[in-house]
Amino acid sequence: MGQAFNMCVKNGGKVRTKTMKGGKYMHVCFMNGKSYAGEVKKKMKKMMKKK
């Protein structure tokens, strides 16, 4: 993740999840009126139980 994002989280910023198209999402940290974007991640499929 970006260094600015990590510092924002470490210093108590509010982290929100932004959903994107194609099953992707990104964490965004807000602090002092500024936003810091994290990595774009892909949602994992749920595992089916085996019988």
C-alpha positions as CSV (number, residue, x, y, z in Angstrom):
1,M,0.0,0.0,0.0
2,G,1.0,3.6,-0.4
3,Q,3.2,5.2,2.3
4,A,0.8,8.1,2.7
5,F,-2.2,5.7,3.2
6,N,-0.3,3.8,5.8
7,M,0.6,7.0,7.7
8,C,-3.0,8.1,7.6
9,V,-4.2,4.9,9.1
10,K,-1.4,4.9,11.7
11,N,-2.3,8.5,12.7
12,G,-6.0,7.6,13.3
13,G,-7.6,8.5,10.0
14,K,-11.1,7.1,9.1
15,V,-10.9,4.2,6.6
16,R,-13.8,3.7,4.2
17,T,-14.2,1.0,1.5
18,K,-15.0,2.2,-2.0
19,T,-16.6,-0.4,-4.3
20,M,-15.7,-0.4,-8.0
21,K,-16.9,-2.2,-11.1
22,G,-15.8,-5.8,-11.8
23,G,-15.8,-7.0,-8.2
24,K,-13.0,-4.7,-7.1
25,Y,-12.7,-2.5,-4.1
26,M,-10.3,0.1,-2.6
27,H,-9.7,1.3,0.9
28,V,-9.6,5.1,1.3
29,C,-8.3,6.9,4.4
30,F,-9.7,10.3,5.3
31,M,-7.8,12.7,7.7
32,N,-7.8,16.5,8.0
33,G,-9.9,17.1,4.9
34,K,-7.6,15.0,2.7
35,S,-8.1,11.5,1.3
36,Y,-5.4,8.9,0.7
37,A,-6.1,5.9,-1.6
38,G,-4.9,2.4,-0.8
39,E,-4.4,-0.5,-3.2
40,V,-7.2,-1.7,-5.6
41,K,-8.1,-5.3,-4.5
42,K,-10.3,-8.0,-6.0
43,K,-13.1,-9.7,-4.0
44,M,-12.5,-13.4,-3.4
45,K,-15.2,-15.9,-4.3
46,K,-16.8,-17.8,-1.4
47,M,-15.6,-21.3,-0.9
48,M,-18.3,-24.0,-1.2
49,K,-18.6,-26.6,1.5
50,K,-17.7,-30.1,0.5
51,K,-20.0,-32.9,1.6
